[in-house]
Amino acid sequence: MKKADIGVAIYLLAAVIFFIVPIPSILLDVMLAINISIALIIMFNALFAKEVLDMSFFPTLLLFTTIFRISLNVSSTRLILTTGDPGNVVETFGTFVGGGDLIIGTIVFIVLIIIQFIVINKGSERVAEVTARFTLDAMPGKQMAIDADLNTGTITEKEARIRREKIQAESSFFGNMDGATKYVKGDATAGLIITFINIIGGTAMGMTRQGLEFADAIQEYGILTIGDGLCSQIPSLLISLATGILVTKASKEADFGTILVKQLFGMPKVLYIVGATMIFLGVTTPFEWYLFVGLGAAFILAGRNIAKNIGIEQIEEEASMEETEAEEVRKPENVVSLLQVDPIELEFGYGIIPLADVNQGGDLLDRVVMIRRQIALELGTVVPIIRLRDNIQLNPNQYIIKIKGIQVTEGEILFDHYMAMNPGYVEEEITGIPTFEPSFHLPAIWITEGQRERAESLGYTVVDPPSIIATHLTEVIRTHIDELLTRQDVQNLVNNLKESNPVLVEELVPKLLGLGEVQKVLQNLLREGISIRDLLSIFETLADHASTTRDTDVLTEYVRQSLKRAISSKHFAPNEVTSVITLDPKTEQDIMSSVKQTEQGAYLTLDPERTKAIINSVEAEVAKLENLGKNPIIITSPIVRMYFKKLTSDYFRDLIVISYNEVESNVELQSVGMVTG
């Protein structure tokens, strides 16, 4: 155990022992002195803590000090009633602090109780309650602000995690403080009750056991009891004051003393007015003139001194700013930051800024957060941070999307308009500004806010500008998600899987496959829209076949076959016959005979004329399915699938090519065409 742990344990154990075991007066003096010291330490820590979380264990500390103080109260009560000698500290508080008089001591004690119970405790309790409520209510907004900063690249993942933890800690702290103030309130009440019981019990003991008269008994035991009460209530008052200081700090991070003095004495004109008022009262009223005039003069002199210091600070600040600017000009440019390439960037003209500005009601940042979550659920990979920035070189309503610093697409919106698309069955066409939907290049029109309701009633699909940008961005990310998957991303996925399946990961990486080879398999899957969320099944399959081949294309085919349930559910509707295109067996044979194996992988040596014929046949068959409103799906034999996909990928990027081994047995297929060459 650490020394600190032992110390805390002894502190609590002592409190329990003092309830049970009588202690000598000299030990009680030591414990009371320690109690007062701890109360002072707590108060000054609360006063000078720059952040409330610097005393995050304050609610627990309240409980510990309260129980320790009450145990000392019980011990002193036992000594008063049994021996009449509670020690030097209690007697000193009764005779010196209480004036050696029962009435004076009682009045001082009651005043302390009133100050603590009615003024400090009640106010602290209310402030803690309100602060806890507002802190909890503000949590969702703070969390969204952190997500927005994270998505714009203002902060890193590590900084975001630290800020989230801090928000949760603050919420927990103020929630606990709301309840912990009840300890202080209960302590004050208990102290008052114990004091009255002691007076009654002490008087009874003096009259019955020592034969004292009532007046002598109440005087002797009353002073000791009041001393005991003062001895408990002063540390209690200090801790109550610490509670009040902690919950009423306006700033969560502030040098309390410096800011307080600066706010009180930071304005010279206020000190001039107060000084003049004090001098006026000293001259025109029967007050002691030297007292009021002296204070007034002191305030005026202090005001002049502060005004002088403010002027000096302004000059120094201006000089410092000029020097800083000069240093910035003189120092060599740091070009390292210019080498950083953001994986995904969304740049927009100044006319689109309101969509990304939370203060103007824009929710584009929130939509970006949802895009990352949607892709993670859909494809099982983490999308890199999406950088949003304005670009004055663009048209006001234009936006561009960059992947690794290179523009891949662009779009244009009308900020105060809506995009209406005809799904093909509208009852009546409406007028608008012709345009194209940027994600899928479908014909559409821009309509005004007033036309929106009518367009929806006629059957148009109406979309607002933020949704247009978000949809476009989502499709671009889906298209390029394979090249956004880095080795570091794969390592993070491996680390996550290793927590639950360490044996599998240790068998596969790096014994059978390197991290780069696993990355290529995952990229192959993502390139065709296959989710890698079921990483366990993917790794199990790789571990089964990596011992016989390290060809990542072949391994990808094995993995696809193990994921056939997911592939079938993605492309085929249950209990429905799906129209597909098949591949002519002779064409399959020709493709396989043209495959050449090298150390760098397999490639096709098919005759260009034959390639052109196959592509023309694919184009014709795909057009038939598209005219029927169906997704073009081509079914091939397992051994041909990856080569046929490579052959057609440059011409038909979105063409779905599936092997027979990737189709569930309960799926019904109907061939409506055949690719020949």
C-alpha positions as a printed Julia matrix, in Angstrom:
677×3 Matrix{Float64}:
   0.0     0.0     0.0
   1.1     3.57   -0.63
   1.79    5.9     2.27
  -1.11    8.14    1.22
  -3.5     5.16    1.27
  -2.3     4.18    4.74
  -2.74    7.77    5.97
  -6.33    8.01    4.71
  -7.15    4.59    6.19
  -5.73    5.62    9.61
  -7.69    8.9     9.46
 -10.99    7.07    8.93
 -10.15    4.27   11.35
  -9.33    6.83   14.05
 -12.78    8.4    13.59
 -14.44    5.01   14.14
 -12.25    4.21   17.18
 -12.98    7.59   18.81
 -16.69    6.71   18.76
 -16.01    3.57   20.79
 -12.82    3.95   22.83
 -12.32    6.76   25.42
  -9.17    8.78   24.68
  -7.04   10.88   27.08
  -7.34   14.66   27.01
  -3.79   15.15   25.67
  -4.58   12.96   22.6
  -7.84   14.88   22.13
  -5.85   18.15   22.08
  -3.64   16.75   19.31
  -6.62   15.55   17.28
  -8.48   18.86   17.65
  -5.37   20.77   16.52
  -5.07   18.44   13.5
  -8.77   18.96   12.75
  -8.35   22.75   12.73
  -5.24   22.44   10.5
  -7.05   20.25    7.98
  -9.98   22.69    7.86
  -7.58   25.58    7.12
  -5.8    23.53    4.43
  -9.11   22.69    2.74
 -10.29   26.33    2.83
  -7.11   27.77    1.28
  -6.94   24.99   -1.3
 -10.49   25.86   -2.36
  -9.56   29.56   -2.42
  -6.49   29.21   -4.63
  -7.51   26.24   -6.83
  -7.4    27.43  -10.45
  -9.94   24.83  -11.53
 -12.75   23.18   -9.6
 -11.56   19.76  -10.78
  -8.29   20.38   -8.9
 -10.45   19.38   -5.91
 -12.53   16.74   -7.64
 -12.59   14.62   -4.44
 -14.03   17.49   -2.39
 -17.44   15.77   -1.87
 -15.66   12.69   -0.44
 -13.43   14.99    1.61
 -16.54   16.59    3.13
 -17.79   13.2     4.27
 -14.41   12.22    5.78
 -13.9    15.5     7.69
 -17.51   15.52    8.9
 -17.32   12.04   10.41
 -13.89   12.78   11.94
 -15.13   16.03   13.5
 -18.23   14.38   14.95
 -16.1    11.57   16.42
 -13.97   14.21   18.2
 -17.17   15.85   19.42
 -18.28   12.53   20.91
 -14.85   12.03   22.56
 -14.84   15.53   24.09
 -18.41   15.03   25.33
 -17.37   11.78   27.02
 -14.45   13.53   28.77
 -16.61   16.5    29.87
 -19.22   14.23   31.41
 -16.85   11.72   32.99
 -13.82   13.72   34.21
 -14.73   17.36   33.67
 -11.31   17.74   31.96
 -11.65   17.71   28.13
  -8.14   19.1    27.6
  -6.45   22.42   26.98
  -7.94   23.13   23.51
 -11.58   22.83   24.62
 -10.97   24.83   27.82
  -9.18   27.57   25.86
 -12.05   27.85   23.4
 -14.5    28.08   26.32
 -12.56   30.64   28.4
 -10.66   32.67   25.81
 -12.85   32.55   22.69
 -16.07   32.46   24.7
 -14.84   35.18   27.11
 -14.98   32.86   30.14
 -18.67   33.67   30.47
 -21.54   31.31   29.74
 -23.79   34.0    28.26
 -21.07   35.5    26.04
 -19.92   32.03   24.92
 -23.51   31.0    24.15
 -24.11   34.13   22.08
 -20.84   33.66   20.13
 -21.73   30.01   19.51
 -25.26   30.84   18.32
 -23.91   33.58   16.03
 -21.48   31.1    14.46
 -24.3    28.59   13.97
 -26.51   31.25   12.33
 -23.7    32.35   10.0
 -22.9    28.8     9.0
 -26.36   27.27    8.88
 -28.48   30.1     7.45
 -25.99   32.17    5.43
 -23.21   29.94    4.07
 -24.8    26.47    4.04
 -28.13   27.52    2.58
 -26.5    29.59   -0.16
 -23.94   26.9    -1.01
 -26.66   24.26   -1.18
 -28.75   26.33   -3.6
 -25.76   27.27   -5.8
 -24.6    23.62   -5.94
 -28.11   22.48   -6.9
 -28.46   25.04   -9.71
 -24.89   24.49  -10.96
 -25.44   20.72  -11.08
 -28.65   21.18  -13.06
 -27.13   23.59  -15.59
 -23.96   21.49  -15.95
 -26.0    18.39  -16.76
 -28.24   20.33  -19.19
 -25.18   21.77  -20.98
 -23.47   18.38  -21.48
 -25.06   17.5   -24.88
 -24.18   20.92  -26.31
 -20.59   20.66  -25.11
 -20.29   17.14  -26.55
 -21.57   18.39  -29.93
 -19.11   21.29  -29.84
 -16.24   18.85  -29.26
 -17.43   16.66  -32.17
 -17.64   19.75  -34.39
 -14.1    20.86  -33.46
 -12.86   17.31  -34.05
 -14.45   17.12  -37.51
 -13.06   20.49  -38.59
  -9.58   19.44  -37.43
  -9.36   22.14  -34.75
  -8.48   19.51  -32.15
  -7.03   16.01  -32.29
  -8.65   12.74  -31.18
  -6.54   12.84  -28.0
  -7.61   16.42  -27.17
 -11.24   15.52  -27.86
 -11.01   12.54  -25.5
  -9.46   14.72  -22.77
 -12.19   17.35  -23.16
 -14.94   14.72  -23.05
 -13.46   13.23  -19.89
 -13.26   16.71  -18.36
 -16.92   17.41  -19.16
 -17.97   14.12  -17.57
 -15.79   14.81  -14.52
 -17.32   18.29  -14.09
 -20.82   16.89  -14.39
 -20.05   14.19  -11.82
 -18.38   16.72   -9.5
 -21.24   19.22   -9.43
 -23.79   16.43   -9.17
 -21.91   15.07   -6.14
 -21.55   18.57   -4.65
 -25.32   18.97   -4.79
 -25.62   16.06   -2.36
 -22.42   16.69   -0.39
 -23.62   20.08    0.85
 -26.17   18.1     2.89
 -23.23   16.74    4.95
 -22.2    20.26    5.95
 -25.77   21.24    6.72
 -26.31   18.1     8.79
 -23.0    18.66   10.61
 -24.1    22.13   11.73
 -27.44   20.77   12.93
 -25.77   17.89   14.76
 -23.31   20.32   16.44
 -26.18   22.45   17.74
 -28.09   19.43   19.1
 -24.96   17.89   20.7
 -24.15   21.2    22.43
 -27.6    21.48   24.03
 -27.47   17.83   25.11
 -24.03   18.43   26.66
 -25.26   21.45   28.63
 -28.2    19.48   30.02
 -26.12   16.35   30.68
 -23.2    18.31   32.19
 -25.47   20.28   34.52
 -27.15   17.04   35.64
 -23.76   15.37   36.24
 -22.47   18.34   38.27
 -25.56   18.47   40.48
 -25.93   14.7    41.02
 -22.34   13.45   41.07
 -20.39   16.43   42.43
 -23.08   18.03   44.59
 -22.81   21.44   42.87
 -25.54   24.01   42.94
 -27.46   24.53   39.69
 -25.79   27.9    38.98
 -22.28   26.54   39.62
 -22.92   23.36   37.64
 -24.33   25.14   34.59
 -21.5    27.73   34.73
 -18.72   25.13   34.91
 -20.08   22.57   32.48
 -21.72   25.2    30.25
 -18.39   26.92   29.55
 -16.74   23.56   28.76
 -19.67   22.62   26.5
 -19.58   25.96   24.69
 -15.79   25.51   24.28
 -16.42   22.07   22.83
 -19.08   23.47   20.49
 -16.82   26.33   19.34
 -13.95   23.89   18.87
 -16.14   21.86   16.46
 -18.03   24.67   14.78
 -15.04   26.83   13.77
 -13.45   24.05   11.63
 -16.94   23.25   10.37
 -17.41   26.91    9.45
 -14.08   26.92    7.58
 -15.07   23.86    5.52
 -18.51   25.36    4.87
 -16.74   28.47    3.62
 -14.52   26.29    1.38
 -17.67   24.65   -0.03
 -19.18   28.04   -0.79
 -15.97   29.28   -2.46
 -15.71   26.19   -4.63
 -19.3    26.15   -5.93
 -19.49   29.94   -6.5
 -16.35   30.3    -8.6
 -17.59   32.01  -11.77
 -14.76   30.65  -13.89
 -13.88   26.99  -14.0
 -10.25   27.98  -14.55
  -9.28   31.11  -12.67
  -6.63   32.5   -10.35
  -9.24   33.41   -7.76
  -7.28   35.91   -5.66
  -5.77   37.81   -8.59
  -9.06   38.1   -10.49
 -11.0    39.1    -7.35
  -8.59   41.92   -6.46
  -8.42   43.04  -10.1
 -12.2    43.17  -10.4
 -12.56   45.15   -7.15
  -9.67   47.59   -7.57
  -9.05   47.53  -11.32
 -11.0    50.7   -12.29
  -9.36   54.0   -11.21
 -12.56   56.08  -11.6
 -14.37   53.85   -9.08
 -11.61   54.47   -6.51
 -11.75   58.24   -7.21
 -15.51   58.3    -6.55
 -15.23   56.2    -3.37
 -12.29   58.32   -2.09
 -14.16   61.57   -2.69
 -17.28   60.16   -0.97
 -15.29   59.12    2.12
 -13.62   62.55    2.37
 -17.02   64.26    2.02
 -18.47   62.13    4.85
 -15.45   62.85    7.06
 -15.73   66.62    6.57
 -19.53   67.1     6.68
 -20.57   64.58    9.35
 -19.66   63.97   13.04
 -17.59   60.89   12.02
 -13.91   60.94   13.07
 -12.58   63.11   10.25
  -9.05   61.69   10.24
 -10.38   58.14    9.72
 -12.65   58.91    6.75
 -10.38   61.54    5.18
  -7.38   59.2     5.53
  -9.25   56.31    3.87
 -10.52   58.61    1.11
  -7.04   59.91    0.38
  -5.7    56.35    0.32
  -8.34   55.32   -2.26
  -7.57   58.33   -4.48
  -3.82   57.64   -4.35
  -4.46   53.96   -5.13
  -6.61   54.98   -8.12
  -3.85   57.22   -9.49
  -1.31   54.43   -9.07
  -3.55   51.91  -10.86
  -4.21   54.37  -13.72
  -0.46   54.84  -14.11
   0.13   51.06  -14.13
  -2.61   50.54  -16.71
  -0.95   53.08  -19.01
   2.42   51.36  -18.6
   0.85   47.94  -19.29
  -0.8    49.25  -22.49
   2.51   50.65  -23.74
   4.3    47.39  -22.89
   1.57   45.35  -24.59
   1.77   47.45  -27.76
   5.57   47.15  -27.76
   5.3    43.41  -27.18
   2.83   43.02  -30.06
   5.09   44.98  -32.39
   8.07   42.88  -31.33
   6.1    39.67  -31.84
   5.02   40.77  -35.32
   8.62   41.66  -36.15
   9.81   38.26  -34.92
   7.18   36.55  -37.08
   8.45   38.46  -40.11
  12.1    37.76  -39.34
  11.9    34.06  -38.46
  12.19   31.47  -41.26
   8.92   30.07  -42.54
   7.95   26.73  -41.04
   7.14   24.73  -44.14
   6.67   21.41  -42.33
   2.99   22.17  -41.68
   2.51   22.78  -45.42
   3.53   19.18  -46.16
   0.51   17.74  -44.32
  -2.19   16.45  -46.68
  -5.71   16.05  -45.32
  -7.38   12.76  -46.34
 -10.74   14.43  -47.02
 -11.45   18.13  -47.5
 -14.68   19.96  -48.15
 -14.04   23.51  -49.37
 -16.87   25.93  -50.02
 -17.5    29.51  -51.12
 -18.5    32.25  -48.7
 -22.17   31.87  -49.62
 -22.24   28.4   -48.02
 -20.56   29.48  -44.75
 -23.93   29.89  -42.91
 -24.59   26.16  -43.43
 -21.42   25.32  -41.49
 -21.74   28.07  -38.86
 -23.51   26.77  -35.75
 -24.13   30.35  -34.57
 -26.19   30.97  -37.73
 -28.19   27.78  -37.32
 -26.1    25.69  -39.71
 -25.99   21.94  -39.07
 -23.43   20.85  -41.68
 -20.92   19.96  -38.94
 -23.47   17.7   -37.25
 -24.17   16.02  -40.58
 -20.45   15.38  -41.08
 -20.39   13.63  -37.68
 -23.35   11.49  -38.77
 -21.59   10.63  -42.06
 -18.61    9.2   -40.17
 -20.95    7.18  -37.92
 -23.01    5.97  -40.9
 -19.94    4.77  -42.83
 -18.56    3.07  -39.7
 -21.8     1.11  -39.27
 -22.22    0.39  -42.97
 -18.66   -0.54  -44.01
 -16.94   -1.24  -40.68
 -14.11    1.27  -41.13
 -13.36    4.63  -39.54
 -13.52    7.59  -41.91
 -10.62   10.02  -41.36
 -11.27   13.51  -40.03
 -13.16   15.56  -42.65
 -11.63   19.02  -42.92
 -14.12   21.81  -43.6
 -12.79   25.19  -44.76
 -13.98   28.19  -46.72
 -12.24   29.18  -49.95
 -12.68   32.72  -51.27
 -11.38   31.64  -54.69
 -14.54   29.58  -55.25
 -17.84   30.95  -56.46
 -20.08   31.92  -53.49
 -22.36   28.89  -53.91
 -19.72   26.42  -55.09
 -18.11   23.62  -53.11
 -15.39   21.11  -53.97
 -14.41   17.79  -52.38
 -10.75   16.77  -52.24
  -9.26   13.37  -51.53
  -5.64   13.55  -50.32
  -5.35   17.14  -51.52
  -6.66   16.47  -55.06
 -10.1    17.64  -56.17
 -12.3    14.71  -57.18
 -15.66   16.41  -57.63
 -17.53   19.66  -57.18
 -21.05   20.96  -56.84
 -23.07   24.13  -56.65
 -26.11   24.98  -54.57
 -28.5    27.88  -54.14
 -28.44   28.75  -50.45
 -32.08   29.86  -50.08
 -33.54   27.27  -52.47
 -34.48   23.6   -52.37
 -33.66   20.92  -54.94
 -36.68   19.05  -56.32
 -36.23   15.76  -58.22
 -38.83   13.99  -60.29
 -38.91   10.29  -59.3
 -40.85    9.57  -62.51
 -44.45    9.64  -61.35
 -45.21   13.28  -60.5
 -48.75   14.4   -61.23
 -47.8    17.82  -62.56
 -44.5    19.52  -63.3
 -43.54   22.75  -61.56
 -41.28   25.53  -62.78
 -37.81   26.09  -61.42
 -34.15   26.57  -62.28
 -32.86   23.46  -64.12
 -29.86   21.71  -62.56
 -28.37   18.27  -61.86
 -28.19   16.44  -58.56
 -24.41   16.32  -57.85
 -24.18   12.81  -56.34
 -25.88   10.78  -59.09
 -26.18   13.43  -61.86
 -29.96   13.14  -61.99
 -31.94   15.99  -63.56
 -33.51   18.31  -60.96
 -34.76   21.87  -60.47
 -34.18   24.55  -57.85
 -37.37   25.78  -56.21
 -38.1    28.43  -53.59
 -39.28   27.93  -50.02
 -42.83   28.83  -51.08
 -42.91   26.08  -53.73
 -41.64   23.35  -51.41
 -44.96   22.22  -49.95
 -46.65   22.1   -53.37
 -43.74   20.16  -54.9
 -43.92   17.54  -52.16
 -47.67   17.19  -52.61
 -47.16   16.59  -56.36
 -44.71   13.76  -55.66
 -41.33   15.49  -56.05
 -38.44   14.52  -53.82
 -37.4    17.79  -52.17
 -33.97   18.15  -50.53
 -32.43   21.06  -48.64
 -28.87   22.34  -49.41
 -27.11   20.75  -46.37
 -28.58   17.35  -47.3
 -27.34   17.75  -50.88
 -23.78   18.42  -49.74
 -23.89   15.66  -47.1
 -25.21   13.09  -49.61
 -22.59   14.08  -52.17
 -19.82   13.85  -49.57
 -21.08   10.43  -48.42
 -21.03    9.03  -51.96
 -17.53   10.37  -52.59
 -16.3     8.77  -49.37
 -17.93    5.44  -50.3
 -16.25    5.57  -53.71
 -12.77    6.27  -52.3
 -12.99    4.52  -48.94
 -10.53    1.81  -50.02
  -7.69    4.29  -50.64
  -8.5     6.1   -47.36
  -7.81    2.91  -45.38
  -4.21    3.3   -44.17
  -1.92    0.81  -42.48
  -2.42    2.69  -39.22
  -6.2     2.26  -39.57
  -5.67   -1.48  -40.14
  -3.41   -1.64  -37.08
  -6.16    0.02  -35.0
  -8.69   -2.53  -36.27
  -6.26   -5.36  -35.46
  -5.72   -3.97  -31.95
  -9.48   -3.82  -31.33
  -9.94   -7.42  -32.49
  -6.96   -8.55  -30.43
  -8.69   -7.53  -27.21
 -11.38  -10.19  -27.71
  -9.56  -12.68  -29.97
  -5.84  -12.55  -29.14
  -5.12  -16.13  -30.33
  -6.49  -15.49  -33.83
  -4.6   -12.22  -34.29
  -1.33  -13.66  -33.02
  -1.69  -16.6   -35.44
  -2.35  -14.39  -38.48
  -0.38  -11.15  -38.0
   2.54  -11.14  -38.61
   3.2   -14.9   -38.71
   1.13  -15.69  -41.83
   0.45  -12.25  -43.34
   2.01   -8.85  -42.97
  -0.03   -5.78  -42.08
   0.25   -4.5   -45.67
  -1.18   -7.74  -47.07
  -4.14   -7.58  -44.68
  -4.61   -3.96  -45.74
  -4.79   -4.97  -49.44
  -7.45   -7.61  -48.72
  -9.55   -5.13  -46.77
  -9.11   -2.51  -49.51
 -10.25   -5.04  -52.14
 -13.42   -5.67  -50.14
 -14.14   -1.98  -49.56
 -13.51   -1.18  -53.24
 -16.56   -3.29  -54.12
 -18.66   -2.02  -51.22
 -18.27   -5.1   -48.99
 -18.39   -4.28  -45.28
 -15.34   -5.26  -43.2
 -17.22   -4.86  -39.95
 -17.24   -8.64  -39.41
 -13.46   -8.59  -39.01
 -13.53  -11.82  -37.01
 -14.87  -13.85  -39.95
 -12.43  -12.13  -42.33
  -9.43  -12.96  -40.15
 -10.63  -16.54  -39.57
 -10.79  -17.07  -43.34
  -7.39  -15.47  -43.91
  -5.86  -17.65  -41.2
  -7.35  -20.76  -42.89
  -5.92  -20.01  -46.35
  -2.84  -17.82  -45.82
  -0.7   -20.91  -45.26
  -1.33  -22.05  -48.89
  -1.26  -18.67  -50.71
  -0.26  -15.1   -49.99
  -1.84  -13.72  -53.16
  -4.09  -10.98  -51.76
  -6.5   -11.2   -54.72
  -7.04  -14.91  -54.19
  -7.36  -14.42  -50.44
  -9.97  -11.72  -51.12
 -12.04  -14.25  -53.08
 -11.9   -16.71  -50.17
 -13.02  -13.97  -47.8
 -15.87  -12.94  -50.11
 -17.13  -16.52  -50.15
 -17.08  -16.63  -46.35
 -19.12  -13.41  -46.33
 -21.73  -14.67  -48.77
 -24.58  -14.08  -46.32
 -23.69  -10.4   -46.11
 -23.17  -10.14  -49.89
 -26.47  -11.87  -50.64
 -28.46   -9.7   -48.23
 -26.86   -6.59  -49.77
 -27.7    -7.37  -53.41
 -30.6    -9.82  -53.38
 -34.07   -9.29  -51.91
 -35.47  -12.24  -49.89
 -38.38  -14.21  -51.38
 -37.96  -12.45  -54.73
 -36.55  -13.57  -58.06
 -33.55  -11.4   -58.95
 -32.73  -10.71  -62.58
 -29.03  -11.15  -63.35
 -26.62  -11.45  -66.27
 -24.45  -14.53  -66.67
 -21.11  -15.03  -68.41
 -20.77  -17.27  -71.44
 -18.68  -20.39  -70.51
 -16.5   -19.93  -73.61
 -15.8   -16.33  -72.6
 -14.9   -17.51  -69.11
 -12.51  -20.06  -70.61
 -10.88  -17.42  -72.82
 -10.4   -15.09  -69.85
  -8.81  -17.81  -67.72
  -6.47  -18.91  -70.51
  -5.2   -15.33  -70.84
  -4.22  -15.04  -67.15
  -0.48  -14.77  -66.59
   0.99  -15.28  -63.12
   3.99  -13.2   -62.01
   5.69  -12.42  -58.72
   3.78   -9.13  -58.63
   0.43  -10.88  -59.14
  -1.78  -12.03  -62.01
  -2.71   -9.97  -65.08
  -4.71  -10.52  -68.29
  -3.16  -10.8   -71.77
  -6.49  -10.85  -73.6
  -6.51   -9.67  -77.21
  -7.68   -6.01  -77.46
 -10.31   -6.86  -80.06
 -11.7    -9.59  -77.83
 -11.65   -7.25  -74.84
 -13.6    -4.65  -76.81
 -16.18   -7.25  -77.84
 -16.67   -8.37  -74.24
 -17.05   -4.78  -73.03
 -19.6    -4.03  -75.78
 -21.57   -7.12  -74.8
 -21.51   -6.09  -71.12
 -22.69   -2.61  -72.04
 -25.61   -3.97  -74.06
 -26.73   -6.42  -71.37
 -26.36   -3.85  -68.56
 -28.49   -1.38  -70.54
 -31.3    -3.96  -70.7
 -31.39   -4.3   -66.91
 -31.15   -0.56  -66.33
 -34.08    0.02  -68.7
 -36.08   -2.36  -66.51
 -35.12   -0.28  -63.44
 -32.94   -3.01  -61.95
 -29.36   -2.98  -60.66
 -26.95   -4.62  -63.14
 -25.54   -7.77  -61.52
 -23.29  -10.24  -63.37
 -22.88  -13.78  -62.03
 -19.67  -15.69  -62.87
 -17.86  -18.81  -61.77
 -15.65  -18.32  -58.66
 -12.34  -18.71  -60.47
 -13.2   -16.05  -63.09
 -14.85  -13.42  -60.9
 -11.82  -11.37  -59.88
 -10.32  -11.33  -63.4
 -13.63  -10.34  -64.99
 -14.01   -7.57  -62.38
 -10.52   -6.26  -63.22
 -11.36   -6.41  -66.92
 -14.55   -4.33  -66.56
 -13.6    -2.03  -63.64
 -12.12    0.68  -65.89
 -15.32    0.82  -67.95
 -18.05    0.11  -65.37
 -16.91    1.2   -61.92
 -20.25    0.43  -60.23
 -20.83   -2.9   -61.96
 -21.63   -5.65  -59.44
 -19.79   -8.9   -60.2
 -20.6   -11.87  -57.95
 -19.55  -15.51  -58.12
 -21.91  -18.42  -57.61
 -20.15  -19.27  -54.34
 -21.1   -15.85  -52.95
 -24.85  -16.44  -53.31
 -26.91  -17.99  -50.52
 -28.76  -21.2   -51.42
 -32.17  -19.66  -50.72
 -31.7   -16.85  -53.25
 -33.63  -17.23  -56.52
 -31.88  -15.92  -59.65
 -33.16  -15.47  -63.19
 -30.76  -14.96  -66.07
 -32.06  -12.3   -68.46
 -28.92  -12.04  -70.58
 -25.47  -13.46  -71.27
 -22.17  -11.71  -71.87
 -20.43  -13.08  -74.94
 -17.35  -12.01  -76.78
